[in-house]
Amino acid sequence: MSRCHFDHSSSALCALDDGPLAGLRHRTVIDHRSGSEALALWQEEHEAGFHVPPHRHDCEEIIAVIEGEIEATLEQEVFPVGSGQSFLIAAGRLHGFRVVGGRPVRLLALFSSADPKIFKADGTESTPPWEGGPSDHLEA
């Protein structure tokens, strides 16, 4: 495989089955470790009812919903995002979402950094479970 071609299924899968993030399936497809200098791509699946607590990144993020529906929160605004729709999150903006509609959701998250940082709502940096952090990494 060349450094410009990536098979999503060959990326390591972080599957959480218990704790606050139970129901999350995460793959880091592309980031600084795979040779990217400016972008990262995550692939995620979330069970029905799953909730991503409010958090921030140090870069822009685009969330593209492939299947299912989420109710997104961006600062104080709440809006639906369904299959075939995306939303843009500016760097530093507080955001999160909840899976709605009774079905799991599949999405892609694209970041304008090859090494995106995650910050809890209180401003402290968080290490996600796929990087060795706790399964409650976004809880305040």
Backbone as CSV, one residue per row, in Angstrom:
resi,resn,N_x,N_y,N_z,CA_x,CA_y,CA_z,C_x,C_y,C_z
1,MET,0.848,-1.172,0.000,0.000,0.000,0.000,0.893,1.234,0.000
2,SER,0.609,2.181,-0.879,1.391,3.418,-0.922,0.968,4.349,0.206
3,ARG,1.756,5.375,0.453,1.461,6.341,1.516,0.300,7.256,1.156
4,CYS,-0.258,7.119,-0.040,-1.386,7.972,-0.417,-2.682,7.180,-0.553
5,HIS,-2.643,5.871,-0.346,-3.825,5.027,-0.465,-4.062,4.321,0.862
6,PHE,-5.282,4.415,1.404,-5.558,3.866,2.731,-6.820,3.015,2.701
7,ASP,-6.719,1.804,3.196,-7.856,0.906,3.353,-8.390,1.111,4.765
8,HIS,-9.596,1.642,4.877,-10.157,1.946,6.198,-10.167,0.715,7.099
9,SER,-10.495,-0.441,6.549,-10.614,-1.635,7.382,-9.269,-2.115,7.931
10,SER,-8.169,-1.631,7.385,-6.863,-2.037,7.916,-6.399,-1.128,9.053
11,SER,-7.128,-0.047,9.314,-6.800,0.832,10.440,-7.274,0.192,11.742
12,ALA,-6.534,0.412,12.806,-6.889,-0.161,14.109,-8.269,0.307,14.544
13,LEU,-9.056,-0.619,15.085,-10.402,-0.312,15.563,-10.385,-0.229,17.079
14,CYS,-10.922,0.857,17.621,-11.137,0.979,19.056,-12.631,0.756,19.275
15,ALA,-12.997,-0.341,19.893,-14.391,-0.674,20.142,-14.628,-0.639,21.645
16,LEU,-15.466,0.284,22.086,-15.753,0.418,23.511,-17.101,-0.233,23.810
17,ASP,-17.089,-1.174,24.752,-18.302,-1.909,25.075,-18.831,-1.623,26.473
18,ASP,-18.083,-0.841,27.259,-18.575,-0.456,28.576,-18.052,0.935,28.917
19,GLY,-18.535,1.476,30.014,-18.145,2.825,30.417,-18.978,3.875,29.705
20,PRO,-18.684,5.154,29.951,-19.480,6.254,29.392,-19.498,6.306,27.866
21,LEU,-18.488,5.754,27.213,-18.444,5.787,25.754,-18.800,4.434,25.127
22,ALA,-19.506,3.575,25.878,-19.939,2.278,25.337,-20.779,2.517,24.089
23,GLY,-20.490,1.744,23.048,-21.222,1.886,21.793,-20.454,2.654,20.735
24,LEU,-19.225,3.041,21.040,-18.383,3.763,20.084,-17.446,2.788,19.383
25,ARG,-17.362,2.914,18.067,-16.384,2.200,17.253,-15.606,3.270,16.497
26,HIS,-14.304,3.375,16.750,-13.488,4.453,16.187,-12.302,3.883,15.418
27,ARG,-12.025,4.483,14.247,-10.804,4.202,13.484,-10.162,5.531,13.108
28,THR,-8.898,5.692,13.428,-8.124,6.802,12.897,-7.557,6.299,11.580
29,VAL,-8.090,6.799,10.467,-7.722,6.313,9.145,-6.444,6.986,8.656
30,ILE,-6.391,8.315,8.801,-5.228,9.092,8.350,-4.917,10.140,9.412
31,ASP,-3.641,10.286,9.740,-3.194,11.357,10.632,-1.679,11.515,10.476
32,HIS,-1.040,12.206,11.395,0.394,12.458,11.301,1.223,11.172,11.263
33,ARG,0.724,10.115,11.900,1.483,8.849,11.921,1.466,8.143,10.574
34,SER,0.498,8.464,9.728,0.435,7.834,8.404,1.040,8.716,7.324
35,GLY,1.645,9.827,7.719,2.340,10.681,6.772,1.643,11.968,6.411
36,SER,0.436,12.188,6.926,-0.264,13.433,6.623,0.422,14.600,7.337
37,GLU,0.503,15.713,6.651,1.100,16.914,7.247,0.058,17.918,7.715
38,ALA,-1.183,17.811,7.200,-2.148,18.860,7.514,-3.571,18.373,7.769
39,LEU,-3.850,17.069,7.601,-5.219,16.579,7.743,-5.262,15.298,8.555
40,ALA,-6.426,15.043,9.174,-6.692,13.760,9.826,-8.104,13.336,9.452
41,LEU,-8.299,12.025,9.317,-9.607,11.465,8.991,-9.924,10.360,9.978
42,TRP,-11.082,10.496,10.637,-11.567,9.470,11.547,-12.838,8.873,10.971
43,GLN,-13.033,7.584,11.191,-14.271,6.899,10.821,-14.876,6.402,12.125
44,GLU,-16.153,6.690,12.346,-16.776,6.272,13.598,-18.164,5.699,13.359
45,GLU,-18.531,4.796,14.261,-19.888,4.266,14.346,-20.330,4.450,15.784
46,HIS,-21.581,4.890,15.955,-22.136,5.131,17.289,-23.482,4.429,17.391
47,GLU,-23.715,3.743,18.501,-24.983,3.062,18.734,-26.113,4.080,18.898
48,ALA,-27.340,3.618,18.697,-28.524,4.465,18.916,-28.487,5.030,20.331
49,GLY,-28.780,6.320,20.470,-28.793,6.981,21.767,-27.435,7.456,22.256
50,PHE,-26.356,7.109,21.555,-25.002,7.498,21.979,-24.892,9.013,22.042
51,HIS,-24.151,9.508,23.018,-23.989,10.950,23.226,-22.503,11.295,23.269
52,VAL,-22.077,12.233,22.424,-20.725,12.774,22.476,-20.799,14.085,23.253
53,PRO,-20.228,14.141,24.455,-20.304,15.347,25.279,-19.645,16.551,24.604
54,PRO,-20.029,17.755,25.018,-19.430,18.967,24.451,-17.914,18.973,24.618
55,HIS,-17.225,19.372,23.545,-15.765,19.438,23.539,-15.328,20.397,22.428
56,ARG,-14.020,20.667,22.379,-13.450,21.563,21.375,-12.229,20.899,20.749
57,HIS,-11.845,21.405,19.586,-10.594,20.999,18.949,-9.775,22.250,18.639
58,ASP,-8.491,22.065,18.413,-7.595,23.172,18.084,-7.535,23.422,16.579
59,CYS,-8.482,22.854,15.842,-8.502,22.963,14.385,-9.952,22.842,13.910
60,GLU,-10.164,23.111,12.621,-11.493,22.915,12.054,-11.817,21.432,11.964
61,GLU,-13.118,21.122,12.012,-13.591,19.750,11.844,-14.824,19.771,10.958
62,ILE,-14.919,18.790,10.080,-16.138,18.552,9.315,-16.638,17.177,9.722
63,ILE,-17.891,17.095,10.118,-18.519,15.812,10.398,-19.489,15.534,9.263
64,ALA,-19.286,14.396,8.592,-20.135,13.963,7.480,-20.866,12.698,7.911
65,VAL,-22.188,12.764,7.979,-22.991,11.609,8.373,-23.227,10.740,7.135
66,ILE,-22.809,9.495,7.216,-22.949,8.544,6.113,-24.271,7.789,6.227
67,GLU,-24.594,7.335,7.426,-25.848,6.631,7.701,-26.366,7.069,9.056
68,GLY,-27.688,7.178,9.182,-28.303,7.515,10.453,-28.502,9.009,10.601
69,GLU,-28.797,9.421,11.843,-29.070,10.830,12.115,-28.569,11.201,13.494
70,ILE,-28.023,12.400,13.587,-27.597,12.949,14.870,-28.296,14.276,15.116
71,GLU,-28.364,14.645,16.375,-28.783,15.985,16.771,-27.500,16.664,17.248
72,ALA,-27.010,17.595,16.443,-25.747,18.264,16.725,-25.968,19.506,17.579
73,THR,-24.996,19.791,18.420,-24.987,21.022,19.206,-23.692,21.752,18.880
74,LEU,-23.826,23.007,18.472,-22.680,23.860,18.162,-22.867,25.136,18.967
75,GLU,-22.057,25.277,20.036,-22.251,26.339,21.027,-23.683,26.207,21.570
76,GLN,-24.584,27.162,21.298,-25.964,27.103,21.807,-26.971,26.604,20.764
77,GLU,-26.521,26.405,19.533,-27.419,26.001,18.448,-27.544,24.478,18.396
78,VAL,-28.773,23.989,18.242,-29.049,22.555,18.125,-29.758,22.335,16.796
79,PHE,-29.299,21.330,16.017,-29.886,21.097,14.701,-29.669,19.642,14.273
80,PRO,-30.571,19.117,13.423,-30.411,17.740,12.948,-29.411,17.662,11.795
81,VAL,-28.680,16.552,11.745,-27.778,16.259,10.635,-28.020,14.800,10.268
82,GLY,-28.500,14.551,9.049,-28.836,13.201,8.644,-27.925,12.672,7.559
83,SER,-28.216,11.463,7.145,-27.463,10.779,6.111,-27.295,11.670,4.886
84,GLY,-26.047,11.795,4.413,-25.758,12.632,3.257,-25.579,14.099,3.586
85,GLN,-25.515,14.446,4.879,-25.323,15.832,5.294,-24.046,15.958,6.128
86,SER,-23.508,17.167,6.165,-22.289,17.466,6.916,-22.461,18.764,7.676
87,PHE,-21.597,18.977,8.662,-21.533,20.301,9.281,-20.091,20.642,9.616
88,LEU,-19.814,21.939,9.567,-18.480,22.493,9.759,-18.380,23.101,11.148
89,ILE,-17.294,22.772,11.842,-17.058,23.279,13.187,-15.743,24.047,13.160
90,ALA,-15.799,25.330,13.445,-14.591,26.154,13.480,-13.720,25.761,14.673
91,ALA,-12.434,25.973,14.562,-11.497,25.681,15.654,-11.944,26.398,16.919
92,GLY,-11.899,25.680,18.032,-12.226,26.273,19.323,-13.699,26.333,19.665
93,ARG,-14.584,25.945,18.755,-16.036,26.011,19.019,-16.494,24.774,19.799
94,LEU,-17.266,25.001,20.845,-17.809,23.924,21.666,-18.885,23.196,20.867
95,HIS,-18.773,21.858,20.798,-19.737,21.072,20.028,-19.851,19.657,20.582
96,GLY,-20.907,18.984,20.205,-21.148,17.593,20.573,-22.343,17.108,19.778
97,PHE,-22.780,15.894,20.036,-23.988,15.414,19.360,-24.548,14.190,20.073
98,ARG,-25.802,13.892,19.720,-26.508,12.714,20.216,-27.080,11.982,19.013
99,VAL,-26.946,10.651,18.997,-27.542,9.843,17.933,-29.044,9.766,18.198
100,VAL,-29.836,10.100,17.199,-31.296,10.079,17.314,-31.878,9.153,16.250
101,GLY,-33.176,8.851,16.372,-33.858,8.072,15.352,-33.853,6.580,15.584
102,GLY,-33.239,6.109,16.677,-33.297,4.696,17.010,-32.381,3.789,16.202
103,ARG,-31.554,4.361,15.335,-30.617,3.558,14.535,-29.188,4.019,14.814
104,PRO,-28.208,3.133,14.640,-26.812,3.561,14.774,-26.466,4.582,13.692
105,VAL,-25.392,5.303,13.905,-24.928,6.283,12.922,-23.503,5.937,12.514
106,ARG,-23.209,6.121,11.237,-21.850,6.006,10.704,-21.462,7.374,10.196
107,LEU,-20.252,7.821,10.537,-19.820,9.150,10.119,-18.332,9.186,9.868
108,LEU,-17.925,10.226,9.168,-16.522,10.549,8.970,-16.271,11.907,9.601
109,ALA,-15.135,12.053,10.264,-14.724,13.337,10.826,-13.385,13.705,10.180
110,LEU,-13.352,14.851,9.534,-12.156,15.341,8.861,-11.652,16.564,9.609
111,PHE,-10.373,16.567,9.935,-9.765,17.651,10.706,-8.718,18.378,9.876
112,SER,-8.592,19.688,10.109,-7.591,20.498,9.400,-6.241,20.474,10.116
113,SER,-5.987,19.403,10.845,-4.709,19.169,11.515,-4.410,17.686,11.421
114,ALA,-3.166,17.333,11.224,-2.780,15.924,11.191,-2.707,15.330,12.595
115,ASP,-2.781,16.185,13.625,-2.730,15.744,15.017,-3.721,16.573,15.837
116,PRO,-5.038,16.357,15.603,-6.034,17.187,16.282,-6.050,16.947,17.792
117,LYS,-6.139,18.012,18.529,-6.232,17.943,19.987,-7.703,18.046,20.390
118,ILE,-8.043,17.363,21.493,-9.397,17.393,22.036,-9.340,18.065,23.392
119,PHE,-10.250,19.016,23.613,-10.332,19.721,24.890,-11.735,19.562,25.463
120,LYS,-11.809,19.203,26.737,-13.093,19.100,27.427,-13.740,20.479,27.493
121,ALA,-15.012,20.507,27.860,-15.737,21.771,27.980,-15.055,22.715,28.970
122,ASP,-14.371,22.162,29.983,-13.688,23.015,30.970,-12.323,23.520,30.491
123,GLY,-11.911,23.130,29.262,-10.667,23.620,28.685,-9.464,22.711,28.866
124,THR,-9.587,21.654,29.673,-8.458,20.753,29.858,-8.336,19.815,28.657
125,GLU,-7.091,19.510,28.283,-6.867,18.612,27.158,-7.245,17.188,27.553
126,SER,-7.790,16.459,26.606,-8.257,15.105,26.847,-7.550,14.124,25.917
127,THR,-7.236,12.957,26.433,-6.662,11.891,25.624,-7.745,10.847,25.384
128,PRO,-8.118,10.605,24.132,-9.195,9.644,23.855,-8.740,8.203,24.088
129,PRO,-9.686,7.289,24.256,-9.333,5.893,24.520,-8.502,5.254,23.410
130,TRP,-8.692,5.658,22.154,-7.899,5.066,21.071,-6.454,5.543,21.095
131,GLU,-6.152,6.509,21.968,-4.780,6.967,22.170,-4.275,6.587,23.564
132,GLY,-5.018,5.718,24.262,-4.603,5.245,25.574,-5.228,5.979,26.744
133,GLY,-6.165,6.889,26.481,-6.830,7.619,27.559,-7.981,6.818,28.144
134,PRO,-8.679,7.385,29.143,-9.789,6.686,29.789,-11.034,6.671,28.911
135,SER,-11.937,5.739,29.181,-13.164,5.647,28.391,-14.119,6.789,28.697
136,ASP,-13.820,7.563,29.729,-14.661,8.715,30.070,-13.962,10.027,29.716
137,HIS,-13.134,10.015,28.670,-12.231,11.137,28.405,-12.924,12.470,28.162
138,LEU,-14.181,12.496,27.824,-14.844,13.788,27.585,-15.751,14.217,28.733
139,GLU,-15.872,13.415,29.757,-16.715,13.811,30.889,-16.004,14.893,31.689
140,ALA,-16.778,15.841,32.165,-16.199,16.963,32.945,-15.716,16.497,34.292
